[in-house]
Amino acid sequence: MLSRDELREQLVQTRIAGDVATSRENNLDHYSSLANGDAYYALGLTFDQPWSYRDILALMAKSAGVVADPSHRWGQDTIDPELTIDAIDAMAERIAGVLARPGARVLIATGHPTGLLAVHLPLAALCVAKGARLLTPGEGWTYAGSGFGRPRRIRYLQDVAMLDDKGALVHTHDADPMRHMLGELDGDLPDLVIADHGWAGAAGEAGVPTVAFADCNDPGLFVGEAEGKIDVVVPLDDNVLPRYYAPLTDRLVTRVSQALPV
């Protein structure tokens, strides 16, 4: 496992954190859309209080490390690598707390199979190695969601849920698949969901303990964390080359293992 300083440097070099590829314009557009009530950016969550554009920007500066100055409207935006590492460690503690229970039931899903699947697969293997049961509800369920023409279906790869479109794994922010999966469990909810995008938002909204990964242009999950519906959100660029996530994943897996009783 890399030291904290080494990991910080690697996160910045690969642009998982530091100066990220997500533009300032894109970030602010998403914050404004969420503040204006666009459900797409809520990622399956509802909120207990109104969140203004300024409130969301301030939260994202605090939780993800984007530039706090509202007059900075164009060009580069940032994720603070220190916040990323802190959240990785907090996520590890939360996962370990669940895996310490005999027969823990965990559900893992990703809306970013081209990037974050590289993180979720080792987490799935770790959960199994530590005696957890990975749940796979809804496999093969097909639906026609908004924003795409053809039906998509739930598919599992090594017990990690994703959507596919005629054999191609696809990116999604949609919360409907997780809603269906939890509904199929008929009240026998998981002890933990590890996810991102709408998969995480729908789980948190349903009251399931949830830890998540989120980019700085996905404010909904950070607002959910601020309101207590999501336990931990790790800020990162969610679509760099999959191999770049290896040191981050190694720290997460190692920290979980260290926190568990021998």
Phi, psi and omega in degrees: 000135177293150171294167178301315180297318179294319179294318177305314180297319180294320178299319180289317181297323182270356180066024167293326174221186186077222177283101187267167183286333181295124187282158176299319181299317180295316178302308185294326176298318180291323178295318179295318180297318178295317180298330181273006173089015179288113185296334180303321184274351175280345174057040176091358182262152164243157188239149185278344182220157175290140178241113178283166176304314180296321178298316182293317178300317179297319178296317181292328174295319181287318189267332183241339179089023173289165180297127185281337186291115181293343179281348175278101190245350185221153172094224189282141168231171192223158165237133181281115181299333177295321177293323177300312181294317178302318181289325174302314182293321178293321177297318179301317179297319181293316179296316180299321179299326178282316183293340178291343179276131177301133177071026179303142181247121188233143176236130184235135182207151178220139171265004181231066183295341178280350181228292190285349173304328179295339175270317185293323182297313176297326177295320177298316179297321178297315181301316179296316180298331181266011172094006179282158174256123177271126182273146181225055179289154171077009182301128180088353178298131184243140178208162176252101180273178181280147173088002175216154188275322186260152176299148175241159183223158177280129176227144179250137170239114185049044175069019171254124183279140175213177170255145172233157181230094182053045174097347180260126176289137190233154175284139177207146169258359192293141178263346185301319180300317178293322177302316179295315181300315179293324176296323179294332177286348171054049176089346179271073192284157179295160172283338181199141168245133173245117190199192176208174177048216184293337175301316180287317183298316180294323178293314178297321179297327180280358179087012178277133174304126190222135169241148192213160170248142181206141175281167182284355174257014177242070188292339185304317181291326178291323174294320176300321176295317181297329180267002175086010179272337174243132185289311182215136172237125177267117178281128179195161168287123189266013182212048169268180179302134184307322183294338180293338181280356187301312180296321176299314181295320179299318178296317181297311181295318180295317180296321176298313182296321180293330183278347181273149176295145181289000000 
